[in-house]
Amino acid sequence: MVINFLLHLCNNSLPTTYKGNRFNKIFYCIFQFSCNLRFFLSYFIDVCTNKKKAGLVILSFSITGVTLLLSGCTFKDIDKRAFVTSIGIDQSEKSDKKYNVMIKVAIPSGDPKSPESNFIILSTNTDSITDGLRQMKSQIDKELVYGHNKTILIGEKIAKSDIQPILEYFVRRPDFQKTSYISVAKPNILEVLNFKPQKENVAGSFLNSIFEYSKMESPYINTLCLFDAYRRETEDGINIAMPIIEATKKKIKVNQMALFNKNKMLLELNPKESETFRLLTTGIYNGSLKVRNKNGLYAIDLKRAKAKYKLIVKNKTLGAFYTIKIKAIIEEKINGIGEIKDNEIAVIRKQVEDKINAETEVLLTKIKNQNIDPIGFGLRFLSRGSGDRKEVSWSKMYTNLSFNIKSNVEIQGTGLIH
């Protein structure tokens, strides 16, 4: 109060001469500066001795600094952005170029009540994926945004040559989702990207929905995400197993698997082999199987099937011992009608077990002969036991790996009639 009173006196004094008035202003400025300096020093000492006040001061200065550094110059309106929903890499038809890069760009509808899946496909032939995506900027009047891309397609010819540079590129780029689904496209990527279903809210969402559905419900394939493909490509003791998506004029099929070594596709499984492969890896729901005996042909619904295995070394020989548990229903008697008796059910159960054992062993031997390991026997072998297990020793042991398959089928019924 004393300081404020003195400032009031200095400010309201009325000197009679010009020289006195000037002196009064100088004295007022010096006195005001000293008061402000005193207040600042006292507040600084108070902050230094009080941690709570010091934290609030630091926080306020930090917020102020960050606010000054932020800039809105890079912001673009949504109508000036083009959202890429699918991307494909195929072999170029030009001899002097390596890749044919294609992207599917969704065109938003003006009326949200009547959604339409309009899209355009941009493509270019280039020697690198980076140059290809940059060249596509000249083919559209909007900024290409890849954050909504959920599917990556690889052409069959590229898959049979080398996919390592492609996986490396997409993993390195931060604007591509590592959970994007990756697959092999047949007969080519353009046919798959051009496919337009009858109903689709957003262009490209149909492909993502297929993989989302197949992950849980399909008995044929295992979905593969980008991060898992890169892990399988770089990790010892496991290889890539990638679904194949095939497009025709009227429909799309996803019922086959492609098996790779560390850089290219070596084996293509048919639908039945793909179903057995899924049984050995993640298990299946609502699979199917047919068996025939003297009483007729039967269709078996595999409601649920799950497989487990152990690696056991006996007499310096490594063996994979599989145990497969299946719950099934005799869904249809194809040729003829009649009651299915208990003794006939026991015969059918034994036939199903024998057939699954035989098909499993044939598939595992076929995969082993290609010297690929998509199931991950090597990864389990190298991760357990003694520390002297090397990749070189596993390669030698894998060629002599034996398989022992034992399935246990439980027939839960023959439908609602009997």
Long-range contacts (C-beta under 8 A, 24 or more apart in sequence): 3-35, 6-31, 7-31, 7-32, 7-35, 76-143, 80-142, 80-143, 81-142, 81-143, 81-145, 82-106, 82-140, 82-142, 82-143, 82-144, 82-145, 83-145, 83-147, 83-148, 84-144, 84-145, 84-146, 84-148, 84-149, 85-119, 85-148, 85-149, 85-150, 85-151, 85-202, 85-203, 85-204, 85-205, 85-208, 86-149, 86-150, 86-151, 86-152, 86-153, 86-193, 86-204, 86-207, 87-146, 87-149, 87-151, 87-152, 87-153, 88-152, 88-153, 88-154, 88-155, 88-185, 88-189, 88-190, 88-192, 88-193, 89-129, 89-152, 89-153, 89-154, 89-155, 89-158, 89-166, 89-189, 90-154, 90-155, 90-157, 90-158, 90-185, 90-188, 90-189, 90-190, 91-155, 91-157, 91-158, 91-161, 92-125, 92-126, 93-125, 94-125, 97-125, 97-126, 97-127, 98-126, 98-127, 98-128, 99-125, 99-126, 99-127, 99-128, 99-129, 99-132, 99-158, 100-124, 100-125, 100-155, 100-189, 101-125, 101-126, 101-129, 101-132, 101-133, 101-136, 102-189, 102-190, 102-193, 103-133, 103-136, 103-144, 104-193, 104-203, 104-204, 105-140, 105-144, 105-203, 106-202, 106-203, 106-204, 107-203, 115-201, 115-202, 117-196, 117-197, 117-200, 117-201, 117-202, 117-203, 117-205, 117-206, 118-203, 119-196, 119-203, 119-204, 121-190, 121-193, 121-194, 123-190, 129-166, 129-169, 130-169, 145-175, 146-173, 146-175, 146-176, 147-175, 147-177, 149-176, 149-177, 149-180, 150-177, 150-179, 150-180, 150-181, 150-204, 150-207, 150-208, 151-180, 151-181, 151-182, 151-183, 151-204, 151-207, 151-208, 151-211, 152-176, 152-180, 152-181, 152-182, 152-183, 152-226, 153-182, 153-183, 153-184, 153-185, 153-189, 153-192, 153-193, 153-245, 154-182, 154-183, 154-184, 154-185, 154-189, 154-242, 155-184, 155-185, 155-188, 155-189, 156-184, 156-185, 156-186, 156-187, 156-188, 156-265, 159-184, 159-242, 159-258, 159-260, 159-264, 159-265, 160-264, 160-265, 161-264, 162-263, 162-264, 163-233, 163-240, 163-260, 163-263, 163-264, 163-265, 164-233, 164-262, 164-263, 167-226, 167-229, 167-230, 167-233, 168-230, 170-226, 171-226, 171-227, 171-230, 176-226, 177-226, 178-225, 178-226, 178-227, 179-225, 179-226, 179-227, 180-225, 180-226, 181-207, 181-208, 181-211, 181-223, 181-224, 181-225, 181-226, 182-224, 182-225, 182-226, 182-229, 182-242, 183-211, 183-224, 183-242, 183-243, 183-244, 183-245, 183-254, 184-242, 184-243, 184-244, 184-245, 184-258, 184-265, 185-244, 185-245, 185-246, 185-247, 186-244, 186-245, 186-246, 186-247, 187-246, 187-247, 191-247, 192-245, 192-246, 192-247, 192-252, 194-247, 195-247, 195-252, 206-252, 207-245, 207-252, 210-245, 210-252, 210-254, 211-243, 211-254, 214-243, 214-254, 216-285, 217-285, 217-286, 218-254, 218-255, 218-278, 219-275, 219-278, 219-284, 219-285, 219-286, 219-287, 219-288, 219-302, 220-254, 220-255, 220-256, 220-257, 220-271, 220-274, 220-275, 220-278, 221-254, 221-255, 221-256, 221-257, 221-274, 221-278, 222-257, 222-277, 222-278, 222-281, 222-282, 232-374, 233-262, 233-263, 235-379, 236-378, 236-379, 236-382, 236-391, 237-373, 237-376, 237-377, 237-378, 237-379, 237-380, 237-381, 237-382, 237-383, 237-391, 237-394, 238-373, 238-374, 238-375, 238-376, 238-378, 238-379, 239-372, 239-373, 239-374, 240-374, 241-277, 241-281, 241-374, 244-268, 259-367, 259-370, 259-372, 259-374, 260-372, 260-374, 261-370, 261-371, 261-372, 266-370, 266-372, 267-366, 267-367, 267-370, 267-372, 269-363, 272-359, 273-363, 273-366, 276-359, 276-360, 276-363, 277-363, 277-374, 279-305, 279-306, 279-307, 279-324, 279-356, 279-360, 280-307, 280-309, 280-322, 280-360, 280-363, 280-364, 280-375, 281-307, 281-374, 281-375, 283-307, 289-328, 289-352, 289-355, 289-356, 290-334, 291-348, 291-351, 291-352, 291-355, 293-347, 293-348, 293-351, 295-336, 295-344, 296-333, 296-334, 296-335, 296-336, 297-333, 297-334, 297-335, 298-330, 298-332, 298-333, 298-334, 298-348, 299-330, 299-331, 299-332, 299-333, 299-334, 300-328, 300-329, 300-330, 300-331, 300-348, 300-352, 301-328, 301-329, 301-330, 301-331, 302-326, 302-327, 302-328, 303-327, 303-328, 303-329, 303-412, 311-377, 311-380, 311-381, 311-384, 317-400, 317-402, 318-381, 318-397, 318-398, 318-400, 318-401, 318-402, 319-401, 319-402, 319-403, 319-404, 320-364, 320-377, 320-401, 320-402, 320-403, 320-404, 321-404, 321-406, 322-360, 322-403, 322-404, 322-405, 322-406, 323-406, 323-407, 323-408, 324-356, 324-360, 324-405, 324-406, 324-407, 324-408, 325-407, 325-408, 325-410, 326-352, 326-356, 326-407, 326-408, 326-409, 326-410, 327-410, 327-412, 328-352, 328-409, 328-410, 328-411, 328-412, 329-411, 329-412, 329-413, 329-414, 329-415, 330-411, 330-413, 330-414, 330-415, 331-415, 339-418, 340-414, 340-418, 345-411, 345-414, 348-411, 349-409, 349-410, 349-411, 352-407, 352-409, 353-407, 353-408, 353-409, 356-405, 356-407, 356-409, 357-405, 357-406, 357-407, 360-403, 360-405, 360-407, 361-403, 361-405, 364-403, 365-403, 368-398, 368-399, 368-401, 371-395, 371-398, 371-399, 373-398, 377-401
